[in-house]
């Protein structure tokens, strides 16, 4: 039976380590599906199963555990960066500025409450453990990874901060949802009224496409070309069809307007009234029953050709070369108005209007192959990780800080992933990855990281928590969770008059907490919480990872 003993208990055996990880991850995922009062901890249960195994002496070679932990963290944060990168910079526009300020306020107050509790209740050497409590209180696993990485740079040999994380995490989830519920009663929220107000908000009018039929009444436009009209008006719009002398055709930049022409126009929503006032008046046209010289079709075309990645609509000359018009673009589930300066990305879906044969030529040019998108871009992923590790290893010296600051294995790959997801087309990198592929890589990375942290922390967990300050960690974590959410929630509601459904998603995003988002979605029954969550999530995730590293390097150095 030596083979069985070696398989179960030999920490240097690869088979034993793989078996241990498989059991911890599978057990944690299954337990994570259990709900208590409608709330589940999800994959975070992997951490607790790992702690349990570590407590009973089932562990592995320390160097192997460290490698799996770091690799899992890199994979996790890099995939997060790829996901949030396209919306990271756009989230600062218009209403997103206010929401990101509120979320930043939550981040700052979380840290402030933690530092106050540290000064009042703990010794100086307890700060690393309090950082672990902070990460658990805000349910932010990448922050825990970043903190561990920063501590390893400093040669830290104290207790595993994952113990503090594990103490604070369960009540962190409950505290986020509880704070959201308490805000409802403090602000006397009426769901019916919030729903009515939400219906009046129809997204970003600068990018949302608006479709309308207009008849030319302005005598000054008689004999002017479509390009001249667009320049006079100084607003972008697409004229996808024109009815002249009883015939329907696809206009191009040289098409001449006449009084009485009927146009099918697509424009940005907030430009609609100005265009109507300049051209003529809004009308209704039944295009299907008009005399069409060549049959016109409207078709969604998928961009899968890497050569098109990063090119603007204006560069591709759809109207002049192919005789079709692109009216709008769907990107990540959002419709965008097709301005000439809009850069195409692999994965975009174009709404193309034109003759059947011309639309087919455009489809061939764009690729339009769903199968091609299903194939993951492995080169981009590992090139990005390579660059991220290099970037994260660069020491940055700040006055007054004895140890140079490094973004490390968490911050470096995250920032590089955000940048290449947004600007990778300039380097001819195709950064599109299907949501299922991104989620799979991200979940594998997170599972490996949590299992490693749990197994390593398990040996001293009972001593640290039960015999030490475990209950104090729980209480501190609850205060770190709830006080900032209540304060900034009241500011958002009372000062900025933010819709409660949007606020629910914002608070969930400011703590990067999926269970809180699930609760908000279930309560609201609309997309507002998801909009609030995704608007603040990119910036918050970045701040969570970077700030814990700065805290440790500045205050523990």
C-alpha positions in Angstrom: 0.0 0.0 0.0 3.0 2.3 -0.3 1.7 3.7 -3.6 -1.5 4.8 -1.8 0.3 6.4 1.1 2.7 8.2 -1.4 -0.3 9.4 -3.4 -2.2 10.8 -0.4 0.6 12.1 1.8 3.8 12.7 0.0 4.1 16.5 -0.4 6.8 16.2 -3.1 4.7 13.9 -5.3 3.3 15.6 -8.4 0.4 13.1 -8.4 -0.4 14.0 -4.8 -0.4 17.7 -5.5 -2.6 17.4 -8.6 -5.0 15.1 -6.6 -5.1 17.6 -3.7 -5.8 20.6 -6.0 -8.5 18.6 -7.8 -10.3 17.7 -4.6 -10.0 21.2 -3.1 -11.3 22.9 -6.2 -14.1 20.4 -7.0 -15.2 20.4 -3.3 -15.1 24.2 -3.1 -17.1 24.7 -6.3 -19.8 22.3 -5.2 -20.1 23.8 -1.7 -20.1 27.3 -3.2 -23.4 26.5 -4.9 -25.1 26.2 -1.6 -27.1 29.3 -0.6 -27.7 30.7 2.9 -30.5 33.2 3.0 -30.4 33.4 -0.8 -26.7 34.2 -0.9 -23.8 31.9 -2.0 -20.1 32.4 -1.6 -19.4 30.9 -5.0 -15.9 29.8 -5.8 -14.5 31.4 -2.7 -15.5 28.2 -0.9 -12.3 26.8 -2.6 -10.3 28.8 -0.1 -12.1 27.3 2.9 -11.8 23.7 1.6 -8.1 24.4 1.0 -7.7 25.7 4.6 -9.4 22.5 5.9 -7.0 20.3 4.0 -4.0 22.3 5.1 -5.2 22.1 8.7 -5.2 18.3 8.6 -1.7 18.2 7.1 -2.6 17.6 3.5 -0.3 20.0 1.7 2.4 20.1 -1.0 5.9 21.2 -1.8 6.0 24.9 -0.9 7.8 26.0 -4.1 5.2 24.2 -6.3 2.3 25.8 -4.2 3.9 29.2 -4.7 4.3 28.7 -8.5 0.6 27.6 -8.9 -0.6 30.4 -6.7 1.3 33.1 -8.7 0.4 31.6 -12.1 -3.2 31.4 -11.2 -3.2 35.0 -10.0 -1.5 36.2 -13.3 -4.1 34.3 -15.4 -7.0 35.6 -13.4 -6.1 39.3 -13.4 -4.9 39.3 -17.0 -8.3 37.9 -18.2 -10.1 40.5 -16.0 -8.0 43.2 -17.8 -9.0 41.8 -21.2 -12.6 41.9 -20.2 -12.8 45.4 -18.8 -10.2 47.0 -21.1 -12.6 48.1 -23.9 -14.8 49.9 -21.4 -12.2 51.2 -19.0 -11.6 54.6 -20.6 -15.2 55.1 -21.8 -16.4 54.6 -18.3 -15.1 58.1 -17.4 -17.5 59.8 -19.8 -20.5 61.9 -18.7 -22.5 60.1 -16.0 -19.7 57.6 -15.5 -17.5 60.2 -14.0 -19.9 60.7 -11.1 -20.3 56.9 -10.6 -16.6 56.4 -10.6 -16.1 59.2 -8.1 -18.6 57.5 -5.8 -16.8 54.2 -6.2 -13.4 55.8 -5.6 -14.9 57.3 -2.4 -15.8 53.8 -1.3 -12.3 52.5 -2.0 -10.7 55.4 0.0 -13.1 55.0 2.9 -12.5 51.3 3.1 -8.8 52.0 3.5 -9.4 54.9 6.0 -11.6 52.7 8.2 -9.0 49.9 8.1 -6.2 52.3 9.1 -8.3 53.8 11.9 -9.0 50.4 13.3 -5.3 49.5 13.0 -4.3 52.6 15.0 -6.9 52.0 17.7 -6.9 48.2 18.2 -3.7 46.7 16.8 0.1 46.8 16.9 2.2 48.0 14.0 3.2 44.5 13.0 -0.4 43.5 12.6 -0.9 45.7 9.4 -0.3 42.9 6.9 -3.1 40.8 8.6 -5.4 43.9 8.5 -4.7 44.2 4.8 -5.9 40.6 4.5 -9.0 41.5 6.5 -9.6 44.5 4.1 -9.4 42.3 1.1 -11.9 39.9 2.6 -14.2 42.6 3.7 -14.5 44.0 0.2 -14.5 40.4 -1.3 -11.6 41.3 -3.6 -9.4 38.2 -4.3 -7.0 39.9 -6.7 -6.2 42.4 -4.0 -5.3 39.6 -1.7 -3.0 38.2 -4.4 -1.4 41.7 -4.9 -0.9 42.1 -1.1 0.8 38.6 -0.9 3.0 39.5 -3.8 4.1 42.8 -2.2 4.8 41.1 1.0 7.0 38.5 -0.7 9.0 41.4 -2.3 9.8 42.5 1.3 10.7 39.1 2.6 7.6 38.9 4.9 7.7 35.8 7.2 4.7 36.5 9.4 1.3 34.7 9.5 -0.6 34.1 6.3 -2.8 37.1 5.6 -5.3 34.7 3.9 -6.4 33.9 7.5 -7.7 37.5 7.9 -9.2 37.3 4.5 -11.1 34.1 5.3 -12.4 35.6 8.6 -13.8 38.8 6.9 -15.1 37.4 3.6 -18.4 35.7 4.7 -19.7 38.8 6.6 -18.3 40.9 3.8 -20.8 39.4 1.3 -23.6 39.7 3.8 -22.5 43.3 4.8 -22.6 44.5 1.1 -26.1 43.2 0.6 -27.2 44.4 4.0 -25.9 47.9 3.4 -27.8 48.0 0.1 -31.0 47.0 1.9 -30.5 49.5 4.7 -30.0 52.3 2.2 -33.4 51.5 0.7 -35.1 52.2 4.1 -32.9 55.2 5.0 -33.7 56.9 1.7 -37.4 55.7 1.6 -37.0 54.3 -1.9 -40.2 53.6 -3.9 -39.5 50.9 -6.4 -42.3 52.0 -8.7 -41.0 55.6 -8.8 -37.5 54.4 -9.4 -38.7 52.2 -12.3 -40.5 55.2 -13.9 -37.5 57.4 -13.6 -35.3 54.7 -15.1 -37.5 54.4 -18.2 -36.9 58.1 -18.9 -33.1 57.5 -19.1 -32.2 56.0 -22.5 -28.5 55.6 -22.5 -25.8 57.8 -23.9 -27.3 60.0 -26.6 -23.9 60.7 -28.1 -23.3 57.0 -29.2 -26.8 55.5 -29.3 -28.0 55.2 -32.9 -31.3 56.9 -33.8 -33.3 55.9 -36.9 -35.7 58.2 -38.6 -37.3 59.2 -42.0 -36.9 62.8 -43.1 -38.2 64.7 -46.2 -36.0 67.4 -47.7 -37.8 70.8 -47.3 -34.9 73.2 -47.0 -34.6 75.1 -50.4 -30.9 75.8 -49.6 -30.1 72.1 -50.0 -31.5 71.8 -53.5 -28.7 70.6 -55.7 -26.3 70.0 -52.9 -24.4 66.7 -52.5 -24.8 64.5 -49.4 -21.2 65.3 -48.4 -21.9 69.1 -48.7 -25.0 68.7 -46.5 -23.0 66.8 -43.9 -20.3 69.5 -43.9 -22.9 72.3 -43.6 -24.6 70.6 -40.8 -21.3 69.7 -39.1 -22.8 66.5 -37.6 -22.2 62.9 -38.5 -25.2 60.9 -40.0 -25.7 58.0 -42.4 -28.3 58.2 -45.1 -28.9 54.5 -45.9 -31.7 54.9 -48.4 -33.1 57.8 -50.5 -36.4 57.9 -52.4 -36.0 60.2 -55.5 -38.6 60.4 -58.3 -40.3 57.3 -57.1 -37.2 55.2 -57.0 -35.2 53.9 -54.0 -31.4 53.8 -54.1 -28.4 53.7 -51.9 -26.9 57.2 -51.7 -23.2 58.0 -51.7 -21.2 61.1 -50.9 -21.9 62.5 -54.4 -25.7 61.9 -54.4 -27.5 65.2 -55.1 -30.4 66.2 -52.9 -33.6 67.8 -54.2 -36.6 69.3 -52.3 -39.1 66.5 -51.8 -36.5 63.7 -51.5 -37.3 61.2 -48.8 -34.4 59.9 -46.7 -33.8 57.1 -44.2 -31.2 58.6 -41.8 -29.3 57.0 -38.9 -27.6 59.4 -36.5 -26.5 59.9 -32.9 -29.6 60.3 -30.7 -28.8 63.8 -29.5 -28.2 65.0 -33.1 -31.6 64.0 -34.4 -33.5 67.2 -33.7 -30.8 69.4 -35.3 -30.8 67.3 -38.4 -34.5 67.4 -38.8 -34.6 71.2 -38.3 -31.9 71.6 -41.0 -33.1 69.2 -43.6 -36.9 69.3 -43.4 -39.5 67.3 -41.4 -40.0 63.8 -40.0 -42.2 61.6 -42.1 -43.3 57.9 -42.3 -42.1 55.8 -45.3 -43.0 52.2 -46.2 -39.7 51.2 -47.9 -40.9 47.7 -48.7 -43.5 49.0 -51.2 -41.4 51.4 -53.1 -39.9 51.0 -56.6 -36.4 49.7 -55.9 -34.0 49.4 -58.9 -32.1 46.6 -57.2 -33.3 44.7 -54.1 -31.8 46.1 -50.9 -31.1 44.0 -47.8 -30.1 44.8 -44.2 -27.7 42.4 -42.7 -25.6 41.9 -39.6 -22.0 41.2 -40.6 -19.4 39.9 -38.1 -15.9 41.3 -38.1 -13.5 38.4 -37.9 -10.8 39.4 -40.4 -7.7 40.5 -38.4 -6.6 42.8 -41.3 -9.6 45.0 -40.5 -8.8 45.2 -36.8 -8.2 48.9 -35.9 -9.2 50.4 -39.1 -11.8 53.2 -39.1 -15.1 53.1 -41.1 -13.9 56.1 -43.1 -10.7 54.2 -44.2 -12.8 51.3 -45.6 -14.9 53.4 -47.9 -18.0 51.2 -47.7 -20.2 53.6 -49.7 -17.8 54.6 -52.5 -16.2 51.2 -53.1 -19.0 48.7 -52.3 -22.1 50.8 -52.7 -23.4 50.0 -49.2 -23.9 52.0 -46.0 -23.0 50.9 -42.4 -25.6 52.4 -40.1 -24.7 51.1 -36.7 -22.3 48.7 -34.9 -23.0 46.3 -32.1 -20.0 45.9 -29.7 -20.2 43.7 -26.6 -24.0 43.9 -26.7 -24.2 47.7 -27.2 -25.3 49.5 -30.4 -23.0 52.3 -31.4 -23.6 54.9 -34.1 -21.3 54.3 -37.1 -19.2 57.5 -37.2 -16.4 57.6 -39.9 -13.8 57.8 -37.1 -15.0 54.7 -35.2 -12.3 52.1 -35.1 -13.4 48.5 -35.9 -12.5 45.6 -33.6 -12.6 41.9 -34.2 -16.0 40.8 -32.8 -17.9 43.9 -33.9 -21.2 43.3 -35.7 -22.0 45.8 -38.5 -25.5 46.6 -39.7 -25.0 46.9 -43.5 -27.6 48.1 -45.9 -27.2 47.7 -49.7 -27.8 45.5 -52.7 -27.5 41.7 -52.0 -24.3 41.2 -54.0 -22.6 44.3 -52.5 -23.4 43.2 -49.0 -22.0 39.7 -49.8 -18.7 41.4 -50.9 -18.5 43.3 -47.6 -19.2 40.1 -45.7 -16.3 38.4 -47.4 -14.1 41.5 -46.7 -15.0 41.5 -43.0 -14.6 37.8 -42.5 -18.0 37.1 -41.1 -16.9 33.7 -39.8 -18.2 32.7 -36.4 -16.0 29.7 -36.3 -12.9 31.9 -36.5 -14.0 33.8 -33.4 -14.4 30.5 -31.5 -10.6 29.9 -31.9 -8.8 31.7 -28.9 -6.0 34.1 -29.6 -3.3 32.3 -27.5 -0.5 34.5 -28.9 -2.1 37.7 -27.6 -2.7 36.2 -24.2 0.8 35.1 -23.6 2.5 38.1 -25.3 0.3 40.2 -22.9 1.4 38.1 -19.9 5.0 38.4 -20.9 4.8 42.2 -21.2 2.8 42.4 -18.0 5.4 40.6 -16.0 8.1 42.8 -17.4 6.1 45.9 -16.7 5.3 44.7 -13.2 8.9 44.1 -12.4 10.1 47.6 -13.0 11.0 49.3 -9.7 9.5 52.7 -9.3 11.2 54.9 -6.6 9.2 57.4 -4.7 10.6 60.0 -2.2 10.2 58.9 1.4 9.5 55.3 0.5 12.5 53.1 1.4 11.5 50.2 -0.9 10.9 50.9 -4.6 7.3 50.2 -5.6 6.6 47.5 -8.1 3.2 46.7 -9.7 4.2 43.1 -9.4 2.6 39.9 -10.8 -0.9 41.3 -10.2 -0.7 45.0 -11.2 1.6 44.6 -14.2 -0.5 42.1 -16.1 -3.7 43.9 -15.2 -2.5 47.2 -16.7 -1.0 45.7 -19.8 -4.2 43.7 -20.4 -6.4 46.8 -20.1 -4.1 48.7 -22.5 -3.9 45.9 -25.2 -7.6 45.3 -24.9 -8.2 48.9 -25.7 -5.3 49.7 -28.1 -3.9 46.3 -29.2 -5.2 46.8 -32.7 -2.4 49.5 -33.1 0.1 46.7 -32.6 -1.8 44.4 -34.9 -2.9 42.3 -31.9 -6.3 40.6 -32.1 -7.5 40.9 -28.4 -11.0 39.5 -29.0 -11.7 36.5 -26.8 -15.2 34.9 -26.5 -16.8 35.5 -23.2 -16.9 31.8 -22.5 -13.2 31.4 -23.2 -12.3 34.4 -21.0 -14.5 33.1 -18.2 -13.0 29.7 -18.4 -9.4 31.0 -18.1 -10.3 33.4 -15.4 -12.1 30.8 -13.3 -9.2 28.4 -13.6 -6.8 31.0 -12.5 -8.9 32.1 -9.6 -9.5 28.5 -8.5 -5.7 27.7 -8.6 -5.0 30.8 -6.6 -7.6 30.3 -3.9 -6.7 26.6 -3.5 -3.0 27.5 -3.1 -3.6 30.2 -0.6 -6.0 28.0 1.4 -3.7 25.0 1.5 -0.7 27.2 2.6 -2.8 29.0 5.3 -4.5 26.0 6.7 -1.7 24.8 8.9 -1.9 27.9 11.2 -5.6 28.9 10.6 -7.0 27.5 13.9 -4.2 29.0 16.0 -4.5 32.4 14.3 -8.2 32.7 14.3 -9.5 30.7 17.3 -6.7 31.4 19.7 -5.8 34.8 18.3 -7.9 37.7 17.1 -10.3 35.9 14.8 -13.5 37.4 16.2 -11.9 40.9 16.2 -11.0 40.4 12.5 -14.6 39.5 11.8 -15.9 42.6 13.5 -13.3 44.9 11.9 -14.1 43.4 8.5 -17.8 44.1 8.9 -17.1 47.8 9.8 -14.7 48.1 6.8 -17.5 46.7 4.6 -20.6 48.6 5.7 -19.5 52.1 6.8 -18.1 53.2 3.5 -21.0 51.8 1.5 -23.5 53.5 3.7 -21.7 56.9 3.6 -21.1 56.9 -0.1 -24.5 55.4 -0.8 -26.2 58.3 1.0 -23.9 60.8 -0.9 -24.9 59.3 -4.2 -28.6 59.2 -3.3 -29.0 62.6 -1.6 -26.5 64.7 -3.4 -26.5 63.2 -6.9 -30.0 61.9 -6.9 -28.8 58.6 -8.3 -31.4 56.0 -9.2 -31.6 53.3 -6.6 -31.3 50.4 -9.0 -28.2 51.9 -10.6 -26.8 52.6 -7.1 -27.2 48.9 -6.2 -25.0 47.9 -9.1 -22.5 50.7 -8.3 -22.1 49.5 -4.7 -21.7 45.9 -5.9 -19.1 47.0 -8.4 -17.3 49.2 -5.9 -16.6 45.9 -3.9 -16.3 43.8 -7.1 -18.8 41.4 -5.5 -20.8 39.1 -7.9 -23.2 37.8 -5.2 -24.2 41.4 -4.5 -24.8 42.0 -8.2 -26.9 38.9 -8.5 -29.0 40.1 -5.6 -29.4 43.6 -7.2 -30.4 42.1 -10.6 -32.9 39.9 -8.9 -34.4 42.8 -6.9 -34.4 45.3 -9.7 -35.6 43.1 -12.6 -33.9 45.3 -15.1 -30.4 46.1 -16.5 -29.7 49.2 -14.3 -27.6 47.3 -11.7 -25.5 45.7 -14.4 -24.9 49.1 -16.0 -23.8 50.6 -12.6 -21.6 47.5 -11.9 -19.8 47.5 -15.2 -19.3 51.3 -15.2 -17.2 51.3 -12.0 -15.8 47.8 -12.1 -12.7 48.5 -14.3 -11.4 51.5 -12.2 -12.3 49.8 -8.9 -10.5 46.6 -9.7 -7.4 48.6 -10.7 -7.5 50.7 -7.5 -8.0 47.6 -5.3 -5.0 45.9 -6.7 -2.7 48.9 -6.6 -3.7 50.4 -3.3 -3.1 47.4 -1.2 0.4 47.1 -2.6 1.1 50.8 -1.9 -0.2 50.4 1.7 2.2 47.5 2.4 5.2 49.0 0.7 4.8 52.4 2.3 3.6 51.4 5.8 5.4 48.1 6.3 8.7 49.1 4.7 
